[in-house]
Amino acid sequence: MSAPTSEVITIEEHPIHADQDLGSIALVTINRPNKLNALNAEVMTGIKAMVKWVESTPHVRVVVLTGAQPNAPPEGKRAKPNAFVAGADITEFVGKKSEDIRIMFANNAVEALWNLSKPTIAMVDGFALGGGCEVACSCDIRIASTRSKFGTPEVNLGLIPGYGATQRLANLVGYGKTMEMIFTGEMIGAEEAHRVGLVNQVCEPSELLESTMAMARLIGSKSSNTLRVGKATVRAALDVGLTEGVAIEAEAFASLFDSKDKEVGVQAFINRATPEWQHE
């Protein structure tokens, strides 16, 4: 099954290791630079198709999601700013009522991305606002350039976030900071986002791609089965209490002793060798 690229979603595969067959990283770009990569129905359909492809493609180990760089401006015109995703396409909200929105948001692409079993990294360069902040929050890890800005400005439209920010943002930055961001609609810079736990790493724009891909290669070099189990187990902490969560972890830990990769890893450690994962 080939990667489902389109005008608004492009996918490039990058090898995890140049000299070893360890699978690939899917670099996924939301490609609407003239609209600051805003989310519309076509983008959402593309993200869902991408998620389905990644789940069904064993050699894809990690997803890196980003927004297209701005196009060169016409002569005499100012360039558009950099954006990861500057939000939802608000033109699609005009005249909509609750029954329309319930249909639009049911089984949506942000939830599909959140439920992807493989590791995901948001590579943020520029604005990540509204739905863009929520897309970033639906990834496992966020790496941002110094010129990035995050925010939930829906309050300025008479709305609240609708793609999970009231829940996922609170899990990342805490109750108070989430309330501040949602109540004020103000943006925070990359350094502040890093300080409060929204962003894992901040780097210069020129270093963003290499820093992100280095992390993706490191993650992708691990056992894909172990990564999948680890992701599901950590996610359980968001849904259950501590006692039940520890029990889930204990069962997941024990189950890995029946995997081929456990024995590969243990023997490699004992023999001071590089593990050759089965990627079962």
C-alpha contacts under 8 A as a table, 3 or more apart, distances in Angstrom:
res1	aa1	res2	aa2	distance
1	M	53	W	7.41
1	M	57	T	7.55
2	S	53	W	7.92
3	A	11	I	6.71
3	A	50	M	7.21
3	A	53	W	6.55
4	P	10	T	7.98
4	P	11	I	7.64
4	P	46	G	7.55
4	P	49	A	6.48
4	P	50	M	6.18
4	P	53	W	7.24
5	T	8	V	7.93
5	T	9	I	5.55
5	T	10	T	4.83
5	T	11	I	5.93
5	T	46	G	7.64
5	T	50	M	8.00
6	S	9	I	5.11
6	S	10	T	6.11
6	S	46	G	7.24
7	E	10	T	7.16
7	E	31	N	6.96
8	V	30	I	5.79
8	V	31	N	4.48
8	V	32	R	5.97
8	V	42	E	7.16
8	V	43	V	5.93
8	V	46	G	7.34
9	I	28	V	6.89
9	I	29	T	5.68
9	I	30	I	4.92
9	I	31	N	5.62
9	I	43	V	6.70
9	I	46	G	5.94
9	I	47	I	7.32
10	T	28	V	5.76
10	T	29	T	5.22
10	T	30	I	6.80
10	T	31	N	6.98
11	I	26	A	6.29
11	I	27	L	5.58
11	I	28	V	4.55
11	I	29	T	6.43
12	E	26	A	5.77
12	E	27	L	5.11
12	E	28	V	6.58
13	E	24	S	5.91
13	E	25	I	5.55
13	E	26	A	4.71
13	E	27	L	6.16
14	H	24	S	5.30
14	H	25	I	5.11
14	H	26	A	6.54
14	H	27	L	7.33
15	P	18	A	6.16
15	P	21	D	7.89
15	P	22	L	7.36
15	P	23	G	6.09
15	P	24	S	4.35
15	P	25	I	6.25
16	I	21	D	7.95
16	I	22	L	5.95
16	I	23	G	6.03
16	I	24	S	5.15
16	I	25	I	6.32
16	I	216	A	7.86
16	I	217	R	4.97
16	I	220	G	6.41
16	I	221	S	6.84
17	H	20	Q	5.38
17	H	21	D	6.96
17	H	22	L	6.35
17	H	23	G	7.98
17	H	217	R	7.34
18	A	21	D	7.90
22	L	59	H	7.63
22	L	220	G	7.66
22	L	221	S	6.58
23	G	59	H	4.50
23	G	60	V	5.80
23	G	61	R	6.34
23	G	220	G	7.74
24	S	59	H	6.04
24	S	60	V	4.90
24	S	61	R	5.90
24	S	62	V	7.21
24	S	220	G	7.61
25	I	60	V	5.81
25	I	61	R	5.92
25	I	62	V	4.95
25	I	63	V	5.85
25	I	64	V	7.15
25	I	216	A	6.97
25	I	217	R	7.38
25	I	220	G	7.35
26	A	60	V	6.46
26	A	61	R	7.85
26	A	62	V	6.29
26	A	63	V	4.83
26	A	64	V	6.11
27	L	63	V	6.13
27	L	64	V	4.83
27	L	65	L	6.11
27	L	66	T	7.65
28	V	63	V	7.06
28	V	64	V	5.98
28	V	65	L	4.80
28	V	66	T	6.25
29	T	65	L	5.99
29	T	66	T	4.94
29	T	67	G	5.15
29	T	68	A	5.91
30	I	37	N	6.03
30	I	43	V	7.15
30	I	65	L	7.75
30	I	66	T	6.31
30	I	67	G	4.73
30	I	68	A	5.91
30	I	85	V	7.84
31	N	37	N	5.96
31	N	67	G	6.31
31	N	68	A	5.02
32	R	35	K	5.44
32	R	36	L	6.19
32	R	37	N	4.20
32	R	38	A	6.78
32	R	67	G	7.98
32	R	68	A	6.81
33	P	36	L	4.74
33	P	37	N	5.09
33	P	67	G	7.70
33	P	68	A	5.66
33	P	69	Q	6.33
33	P	70	P	5.10
33	P	71	N	6.57
33	P	83	A	7.75
34	N	37	N	7.21
34	N	70	P	6.95
34	N	71	N	7.24
34	N	80	K	7.42
35	K	38	A	5.71
36	L	70	P	7.64
36	L	80	K	7.76
36	L	81	P	7.58
36	L	82	N	7.26
36	L	83	A	5.43
36	L	84	F	7.50
36	L	85	V	6.22
36	L	86	A	5.54
37	N	67	G	6.14
37	N	68	A	6.89
37	N	83	A	6.67
37	N	84	F	6.70
37	N	85	V	4.90
37	N	86	A	6.32
37	N	87	G	7.90
38	A	85	V	5.34
38	A	86	A	5.36
38	A	87	G	5.12
38	A	88	A	5.22
38	A	89	D	5.36
38	A	132	G	7.59
39	L	42	E	7.93
39	L	43	V	5.71
39	L	44	M	6.63
39	L	85	V	7.12
39	L	87	G	6.20
39	L	88	A	4.47
39	L	89	D	5.39
39	L	131	G	7.20
39	L	132	G	7.73
40	N	43	V	5.33
40	N	44	M	6.25
40	N	88	A	6.34
40	N	89	D	5.28
40	N	92	E	7.35
41	A	44	M	5.11
41	A	45	T	6.16
42	E	45	T	5.14
42	E	46	G	6.18
43	V	46	G	4.96
43	V	47	I	6.17
44	M	47	I	5.15
44	M	48	K	6.31
44	M	108	N	7.27
44	M	109	A	5.26
44	M	110	V	7.90
45	T	48	K	5.25
45	T	49	A	6.26
45	T	109	A	7.01
46	G	49	A	5.07
46	G	50	M	6.10
47	I	50	M	4.98
47	I	51	V	6.19
47	I	109	A	5.89
47	I	113	L	7.50
48	K	51	V	5.13
48	K	52	K	6.28
48	K	108	N	7.83
48	K	109	A	5.15
48	K	112	A	6.22
48	K	113	L	7.40
49	A	52	K	5.15
49	A	53	W	6.21
50	M	53	W	5.07
50	M	54	V	6.14
51	V	54	V	5.14
51	V	55	E	6.18
51	V	112	A	6.75
51	V	113	L	6.34
51	V	116	L	6.57
52	K	55	E	5.28
52	K	56	S	6.35
53	W	56	S	5.22
53	W	57	T	6.03
54	V	57	T	5.13
54	V	58	P	7.58
54	V	60	V	6.28
55	E	58	P	7.28
55	E	116	L	7.01
55	E	117	S	7.22
55	E	118	K	7.57
57	T	60	V	5.85
58	P	61	R	7.21
60	V	63	V	7.70
61	R	118	K	6.59
61	R	119	P	7.32
61	R	220	G	5.34
61	R	224	S	6.61
62	V	118	K	6.14
62	V	119	P	5.15
62	V	120	T	5.94
62	V	121	I	7.85
62	V	216	A	6.33
62	V	219	I	7.46
62	V	220	G	5.92
63	V	118	K	7.49
63	V	119	P	6.39
63	V	120	T	4.74
63	V	121	I	6.24
63	V	216	A	7.87
64	V	120	T	5.88
64	V	121	I	4.76
64	V	122	A	5.90
64	V	123	M	6.58
64	V	212	T	7.87
64	V	213	M	7.90
64	V	216	A	7.43
65	L	120	T	7.41
65	L	121	I	6.17
65	L	122	A	4.93
65	L	123	M	5.91
66	T	84	F	5.80
66	T	122	A	6.10
66	T	123	M	5.02
66	T	124	V	6.13
66	T	125	D	7.80
67	G	83	A	6.29
67	G	84	F	4.25
67	G	85	V	6.18
67	G	123	M	7.98
67	G	124	V	7.39
67	G	125	D	7.55
68	A	83	A	7.48
68	A	84	F	7.23
69	Q	82	N	6.13
69	Q	83	A	7.23
70	P	79	A	7.27
70	P	80	K	5.98
70	P	81	P	6.71
70	P	82	N	5.98
70	P	83	A	7.82
71	N	79	A	7.52
71	N	80	K	7.61
72	A	79	A	6.53
73	P	76	G	7.85
73	P	77	K	5.76
73	P	78	R	6.26
73	P	79	A	5.01
73	P	80	K	7.46
74	P	77	K	5.45
74	P	78	R	7.99
81	P	126	G	7.19
82	N	125	D	6.28
82	N	126	G	4.55
82	N	127	F	6.58
83	A	86	A	5.91
83	A	124	V	7.63
83	A	125	D	5.91
83	A	126	G	4.14
83	A	127	F	4.34
83	A	128	A	6.59
83	A	148	S	7.83
84	F	123	M	7.64
84	F	124	V	5.19
84	F	125	D	5.53
84	F	126	G	5.65
84	F	127	F	5.58
84	F	128	A	5.43
84	F	132	G	6.80
85	V	127	F	6.25
85	V	128	A	5.13
85	V	129	L	6.64
85	V	131	G	7.33
85	V	132	G	4.33
85	V	133	C	7.54
86	A	127	F	5.34
86	A	128	A	5.32
86	A	129	L	4.90
86	A	130	G	6.97
86	A	131	G	7.42
86	A	132	G	5.60
87	G	128	A	7.01
87	G	129	L	5.06
87	G	130	G	4.64
87	G	131	G	4.43
87	G	132	G	4.80
87	G	133	C	7.55
88	A	130	G	6.84
88	A	131	G	5.32
88	A	132	G	7.32
89	D	92	E	5.93
89	D	93	F	7.74
90	I	93	F	5.27
90	I	94	V	7.19
91	T	94	V	5.66
92	E	96	K	7.88
93	F	96	K	5.42
96	K	100	D	5.88
96	K	101	I	6.78
97	K	100	D	5.39
97	K	101	I	6.42
98	S	101	I	5.11
98	S	102	R	6.08
99	E	102	R	5.22
99	E	103	I	6.53
100	D	103	I	5.34
100	D	104	M	6.29
101	I	104	M	4.84
101	I	105	F	5.90
102	R	105	F	5.30
102	R	106	A	5.91
103	I	106	A	5.27
104	M	108	N	7.23
105	F	108	N	5.19
105	F	162	G	7.97
105	F	163	Y	7.80
107	N	111	E	6.89
107	N	112	A	7.35
108	N	111	E	5.61
108	N	112	A	6.44
109	A	112	A	4.82
109	A	113	L	6.14
110	V	113	L	5.11
110	V	114	W	6.19
110	V	134	E	7.53
110	V	135	V	5.93
110	V	138	S	6.57
110	V	163	Y	6.49
111	E	114	W	4.90
111	E	115	N	6.10
111	E	138	S	7.46
111	E	163	Y	7.66
112	A	115	N	5.15
112	A	116	L	6.34
113	L	116	L	5.28
113	L	135	V	7.98
113	L	138	S	6.46
113	L	139	C	7.10
114	W	138	S	4.77
114	W	139	C	6.26
116	L	119	P	7.76
117	S	228	R	5.75
117	S	231	K	7.15
117	S	232	A	7.34
118	K	224	S	7.81
118	K	227	L	7.20
118	K	228	R	5.91
118	K	231	K	7.71
119	P	139	C	7.92
119	P	140	D	6.41
119	P	219	I	7.88
119	P	227	L	7.35
119	P	228	R	7.73
119	P	231	K	7.51
120	T	139	C	5.15
120	T	140	D	5.26
120	T	141	I	6.53
121	I	139	C	5.64
121	I	140	D	5.90
121	I	141	I	4.72
121	I	142	R	5.67
121	I	143	I	7.32
121	I	212	T	7.77
121	I	216	A	7.57
122	A	136	A	5.47
122	A	139	C	5.97
122	A	140	D	7.79
122	A	141	I	6.21
122	A	142	R	4.72
122	A	143	I	6.25
123	M	142	R	6.21
123	M	143	I	5.18
123	M	144	A	5.98
123	M	208	L	7.47
123	M	209	L	7.63
123	M	212	T	6.64
124	V	127	F	7.75
124	V	128	A	7.15
124	V	136	A	7.84
124	V	142	R	7.14
124	V	143	I	6.11
124	V	144	A	4.54
124	V	145	S	6.38
124	V	148	S	6.63
125	D	144	A	5.88
125	D	145	S	5.16
125	D	146	T	7.89
125	D	147	R	6.67
125	D	148	S	5.29
125	D	205	P	6.97
125	D	208	L	7.89
126	G	145	S	7.20
126	G	147	R	5.60
126	G	148	S	3.87
126	G	149	K	5.96
127	F	132	G	7.77
127	F	148	S	5.55
127	F	149	K	4.94
127	F	150	F	6.25
128	A	131	G	7.75
128	A	132	G	4.56
128	A	133	C	4.68
128	A	136	A	7.45
128	A	148	S	7.23
128	A	149	K	6.00
128	A	150	F	4.85
128	A	151	G	6.67
129	L	132	G	4.83
129	L	133	C	4.85
129	L	134	E	7.85
129	L	149	K	7.51
129	L	150	F	5.42
129	L	151	G	4.71
129	L	152	T	5.73
129	L	153	P	6.98
129	L	187	M	7.89
130	G	133	C	5.33
130	G	134	E	6.43
130	G	151	G	6.17
130	G	152	T	4.52
130	G	153	P	5.91
130	G	154	E	6.36
130	G	161	P	6.71
131	G	134	E	4.85
131	G	135	V	6.08
131	G	152	T	7.93
131	G	161	P	7.47
131	G	162	G	7.86
131	G	163	Y	6.52
132	G	135	V	5.02
132	G	136	A	6.29
133	C	136	A	5.09
133	C	137	C	6.16
133	C	150	F	6.09
133	C	151	G	6.41
133	C	152	T	6.97
133	C	165	A	7.67
134	E	137	C	4.88
134	E	138	S	6.14
134	E	163	Y	6.01
134	E	164	G	6.39
134	E	165	A	5.43
134	E	168	R	7.94
134	E	169	L	7.87
135	V	138	S	5.10
135	V	139	C	6.81
135	V	163	Y	7.92
136	A	139	C	5.44
136	A	142	R	6.56
137	C	140	D	7.45
137	C	142	R	7.76
137	C	165	A	7.26
137	C	168	R	6.24
137	C	169	L	6.56
137	C	198	L	7.84
138	S	168	R	7.37
139	C	142	R	7.04
141	I	199	V	7.43
141	I	200	N	6.41
142	R	198	L	7.42
142	R	199	V	5.07
142	R	200	N	5.51
142	R	201	Q	7.05
143	I	199	V	6.01
143	I	200	N	5.76
143	I	201	Q	4.90
143	I	202	V	5.97
143	I	203	C	7.86
143	I	208	L	7.62
143	I	212	T	6.57
144	A	148	S	6.22
144	A	190	A	6.51
144	A	199	V	6.81
144	A	201	Q	6.36
144	A	202	V	4.96
144	A	203	C	6.51
144	A	208	L	7.08
145	S	148	S	5.50
145	S	190	A	6.92
145	S	202	V	5.52
145	S	203	C	5.01
145	S	204	E	5.30
145	S	205	P	4.95
145	S	208	L	6.05
146	T	189	G	7.71
146	T	190	A	5.57
146	T	191	E	7.13
146	T	202	V	6.15
146	T	203	C	5.88
146	T	204	E	5.53
146	T	205	P	6.62
147	R	189	G	7.37
147	R	190	A	6.81
147	R	205	P	7.36
148	S	189	G	6.10
148	S	190	A	5.33
149	K	187	M	6.09
149	K	188	I	5.55
149	K	189	G	4.55
149	K	190	A	5.82
150	F	187	M	5.36
150	F	188	I	5.34
150	F	189	G	6.44
150	F	190	A	7.40
150	F	193	A	7.31
151	G	181	M	6.50
151	G	185	G	6.48
151	G	186	E	6.10
151	G	187	M	4.39
151	G	188	I	6.33
152	T	155	V	7.66
152	T	161	P	6.81
152	T	181	M	6.08
152	T	182	I	5.60
152	T	185	G	5.36
152	T	186	E	7.23
152	T	187	M	7.38
153	P	156	N	5.77
153	P	157	L	7.67
153	P	181	M	7.85
153	P	182	I	6.87
153	P	184	T	7.49
153	P	185	G	3.86
153	P	186	E	6.50
153	P	187	M	7.81
154	E	157	L	5.30
154	E	158	G	6.65
154	E	159	L	5.03
154	E	160	I	5.19
154	E	161	P	6.02
154	E	182	I	7.51
154	E	185	G	6.66
155	V	158	G	4.97
155	V	159	L	4.96
155	V	160	I	5.65
155	V	182	I	6.73
155	V	183	F	6.64
155	V	184	T	7.29
155	V	185	G	5.96
156	N	159	L	7.15
156	N	185	G	6.70
160	I	182	I	7.15
161	P	164	G	6.73
161	P	165	A	5.78
161	P	166	T	6.52
161	P	182	I	7.83
162	G	165	A	7.06
164	G	167	Q	5.49
164	G	168	R	5.95
164	G	169	L	7.84
165	A	168	R	5.10
165	A	169	L	4.93
165	A	170	A	7.36
166	T	169	L	5.97
166	T	170	A	6.21
166	T	178	T	7.31
167	Q	170	A	5.35
167	Q	171	N	6.44
168	R	171	N	5.04
168	R	172	L	6.38
169	L	172	L	5.08
169	L	173	V	6.01
169	L	174	G	7.38
169	L	178	T	6.26
169	L	198	L	7.56
170	A	173	V	5.41
170	A	174	G	4.60
170	A	175	Y	5.36
170	A	177	K	7.74
170	A	178	T	5.45
171	N	174	G	5.82
171	N	175	Y	7.97
171	N	238	L	7.87
172	L	196	V	7.99
172	L	197	G	5.91
172	L	198	L	5.70
173	V	177	K	6.12
173	V	178	T	6.53
173	V	196	V	5.48
173	V	197	G	5.47
173	V	198	L	5.98
174	G	177	K	5.87
174	G	178	T	6.17
175	Y	178	T	5.27
175	Y	179	M	6.15
176	G	179	M	5.19
176	G	180	E	6.25
177	K	180	E	5.00
177	K	181	M	6.20
177	K	196	V	7.98
178	T	181	M	5.19
178	T	182	I	6.09
179	M	182	I	5.18
179	M	183	F	5.70
180	E	183	F	5.30
180	E	184	T	5.87
180	E	185	G	7.91
181	M	184	T	5.53
181	M	185	G	5.47
181	M	186	E	6.06
181	M	187	M	7.40
182	I	185	G	5.43
188	I	192	E	6.12
188	I	193	A	6.41
189	G	192	E	5.41
189	G	193	A	6.11
190	A	193	A	4.92
190	A	194	H	6.11
190	A	199	V	7.41
190	A	202	V	6.68
191	E	194	H	5.02
191	E	195	R	6.15
191	E	202	V	6.98
192	E	195	R	4.91
192	E	196	V	6.27
193	A	196	V	5.43
193	A	197	G	6.23
193	A	198	L	5.02
193	A	199	V	5.49
194	H	197	G	5.19
194	H	198	L	5.72
194	H	199	V	4.47
194	H	200	N	6.17
194	H	201	Q	6.63
194	H	202	V	7.02
195	R	198	L	7.70
195	R	199	V	7.87
196	V	199	V	7.88
197	G	200	N	6.77
199	V	202	V	7.29
203	C	207	E	6.18
203	C	208	L	5.95
203	C	211	S	7.77
204	E	207	E	5.29
204	E	208	L	6.22
205	P	208	L	5.15
205	P	209	L	7.99
206	S	209	L	7.42
207	E	210	E	5.64
207	E	211	S	5.99
208	L	211	S	5.25
208	L	212	T	6.01
209	L	212	T	5.23
209	L	213	M	6.01
210	E	213	M	5.11
210	E	214	A	5.88
211	S	214	A	5.15
211	S	215	M	6.45
212	T	215	M	5.29
212	T	216	A	6.22
213	M	216	A	4.78
213	M	217	R	5.92
214	A	217	R	5.13
214	A	218	L	6.21
215	M	218	L	5.07
215	M	219	I	6.17
216	A	219	I	5.15
216	A	220	G	5.85
217	R	220	G	4.94
217	R	221	S	6.07
218	L	221	S	5.33
218	L	222	K	7.19
219	I	222	K	5.69
220	G	223	S	7.71
220	G	224	S	7.33
222	K	226	T	7.69
222	K	227	L	7.23
222	K	277	W	7.28
223	S	226	T	5.25
223	S	227	L	6.24
223	S	261	D	6.60
223	S	277	W	5.52
223	S	278	Q	7.30
223	S	279	H	5.71
224	S	227	L	5.03
224	S	228	R	6.14
224	S	279	H	5.26
224	S	280	E	7.26
225	N	228	R	5.17
225	N	229	V	6.32
225	N	261	D	7.77
225	N	279	H	6.10
225	N	280	E	6.03
226	T	229	V	5.15
226	T	230	G	5.96
226	T	256	L	7.35
226	T	261	D	7.83
227	L	230	G	5.01
227	L	231	K	6.03
228	R	231	K	5.26
228	R	232	A	6.30
229	V	232	A	5.25
229	V	233	T	6.11
229	V	252	A	6.80
230	G	233	T	5.12
230	G	234	V	6.18
231	K	234	V	5.33
231	K	235	R	6.10
232	A	235	R	5.09
232	A	236	A	6.32
233	T	236	A	5.15
233	T	237	A	7.18
233	T	245	G	7.90
233	T	248	I	6.81
233	T	249	E	5.89
233	T	252	A	7.06
234	V	237	A	5.51
234	V	238	L	7.64
235	R	238	L	5.52
235	R	239	D	7.20
236	A	239	D	5.26
236	A	240	V	6.16
236	A	245	G	6.22
236	A	248	I	7.61
237	A	240	V	5.65
237	A	241	G	6.88
237	A	242	L	7.10
237	A	245	G	5.59
240	V	244	E	6.24
240	V	245	G	5.98
241	G	244	E	5.57
241	G	245	G	5.93
242	L	245	G	4.95
242	L	246	V	6.06
243	T	246	V	5.37
243	T	247	A	6.46
244	E	247	A	5.10
244	E	248	I	6.24
245	G	248	I	5.00
245	G	249	E	6.20
246	V	249	E	4.98
246	V	250	A	6.16
247	A	250	A	5.07
247	A	251	E	6.32
248	I	251	E	5.28
248	I	252	A	6.17
249	E	252	A	5.06
249	E	253	F	5.96
250	A	253	F	5.10
250	A	254	A	6.15
251	E	254	A	5.12
251	E	255	S	6.08
252	A	255	S	5.10
252	A	256	L	6.52
253	F	256	L	5.50
253	F	257	F	7.33
254	A	257	F	5.60
254	A	258	D	7.83
255	S	258	D	5.75
255	S	259	S	7.43
256	L	259	S	5.15
256	L	262	K	6.43
257	F	262	K	5.90
257	F	263	E	7.74
258	D	262	K	7.47
259	S	262	K	5.59
259	S	263	E	7.33
260	K	263	E	5.59
260	K	264	V	6.40
260	K	278	Q	6.79
260	K	280	E	7.63
261	D	264	V	4.80
261	D	265	G	5.99
261	D	277	W	5.65
261	D	278	Q	5.98
261	D	279	H	7.43
261	D	280	E	7.78
262	K	265	G	5.21
262	K	266	V	6.15
263	E	266	V	5.13
263	E	267	Q	5.98
264	V	267	Q	5.41
264	V	268	A	6.07
264	V	275	P	6.00
264	V	276	E	6.76
264	V	277	W	6.55
265	G	268	A	5.14
265	G	269	F	6.16
265	G	275	P	5.53
265	G	276	E	7.97
265	G	277	W	7.64
266	V	269	F	5.16
266	V	270	I	6.27
267	Q	270	I	5.10
267	Q	271	N	6.01
268	A	271	N	5.08
268	A	272	R	5.64
268	A	273	A	4.65
268	A	274	T	5.88
268	A	275	P	5.19
269	F	272	R	4.99
269	F	273	A	6.33
269	F	274	T	7.84
269	F	275	P	7.84
270	I	273	A	7.81
